[in-house]
């Protein structure tokens, strides 16, 4: 396999994987499902910001790709989405992304804790994840610049408003 393939080279395994995973919300959906099956509404809340139509489309695409399956309640009333073995195997990819992010995107800032070992029991894994004490997001230099710009803008608006009274 060449180190780099063209974006439309369907013979290239990397290009095929990118074609599936590049769509907006796909990685967020897979990441949420790593903790176990989720109903549609629960998944939508965990992913956050993804409208229901888009979520439906992404789930259908993930089902077609063999990463997600729809599981039905024995009573037939409720269904949930779960990762297939192929989808669950992406946990290694998320571990690599976390390691890369910790190494290259958090210069001079506290690193996030390592991803805990995968449990075969989703409830245990969710409990471990809930016990983490690290902040959800550590603002970087970019966030501080944006906050400073907002503060300066708000000060200018207040000064202009005060003069018009």
N, C-alpha and C positions, 0 to 999 in steps of 0.2 A: 504494500500500500504506500503510495507517495505521501510525504509529510503534509502536503497541502493539495486539496482537491477543489475543483470548481464548484460554485454554489449549486449548479444544476446537474452535477455529475451523480446520477442515481446509482452508479456502481460504487461510489465512495460511501462507506458506512458512516463517516462523520457527517457528510452532507445529508444523508437520510435521517440521521438522528436530529440534526439541527432543524430540518424541515418539520419535524413533529414538535420539538420542544421550544421552538422560537416564538410561537404564538403567545400573545399577551395572556397572562393568567395561568398558562399551562403549568409552569413550574410551581406557582403558588398552590394550585389545586393538588398536584402530586405531593408537595411538601405537607399539606394539611392531611392528606390521606395516609401518610406514613404512620400516623398515630392510630390508624384503624378506620373501619368503615364509618361513613357519615351520611346522613340524610341530606337531601338537596338543600333545605333551608339552613341546616347546621353548617354545611360546607360553604354556602354563600356567606354566612356570618364570619366564618373563620378566614375565608379568603379576603373579604372586605373590599368594597369598591367595584366589584364585578357585577354588572346587572344580570338579572335572571336569564335573559335571552342569550347573552354571551356565555354565561356559565353552562347553559344547556348545549350550546354549540361546541364548547371546548370539551365537555364530558363525552359528547357523541364522537368527536374526533379521537379522544383518548381511548374510547371503546373500540373504534375501528382499528386503531394502532395496536390494540392488545395490551394496553397498559392499565386500563380500568375495566371493571366489570360491575354490573348492576346486580345486587343481591336482593331477593324479596323475602319479606317476613312470611313465616309459615301461615299466618292468618290471611295473607294476600293484600292487606291494606297498606302496608308501608314498605318502602324499598330504600335501599341505601347504596352508596357507591363505595367500592373497595378496590385496592390495587391488586392486580394480578402478580404473579411471580416476577414478570418482566418489569412491572411498575415498581414493585418493592425493591428490585435490584438497583433502582436509581438512588437508594439511600447512600450508596457508596459515592455517587456523584455529588450529593449534597454535602457529605463529609469533606470531599475534596474542595468544594466551593467554600465551605466554612474555613478550612485551613488556609486556602489562598487568600480569602478576605482578611482573616486575622493577620496574615503575614504582610500583605501589601496594601490594604485599605485602612489600617488602623495605626498609622505612624504616630508614635508619641502618645497614643491613647490606650486605655486599658483594653486588653484583648478579651473577647467573649469566652466563656467556658467551652470546653470541648463537647461535642455531641455525645450524649451517653450511649453506651452499648445498646444495641437493638434488643428489645424483649419480644418474645413471641406472644406476650400478653399485652394488648394495647392499653388496658387500664393501668397496668404498672408503668408503662412508658409515659403515659400522659401524666401520672402522678410525679414521676421523676422530673419531667419537663416543667411542671408547675412549681416544683421546689427550687428551681434555679433562682439565684439571687442577683444575677447580673442585670443591668438595665436593658430594656428592649433595644434601645438605640443609643449609641454614644455619639453625640453630635461632633462632627469634625470641623475643620477649619471652614469649609463651605457653608455649613449651617450657621456658624458664628458670623460670617460675612452677611448672610441673608438677614439674620436677626438684627445686626447693626444697621443695615440699610432700611429695614422696616421701622426701626426705632427713629432713625433720622427723618424718614418720610413722615411718620406720625407727628414728630415734633414740628416739622415744617407746616403740616396741615393745621395743627393746633394754633400755631402762630398766625397763620393766614386767617383762620376762622376768628381768632380773638380780635384781630384788627378790624373785622367787618361788623362788629357789634355796635 
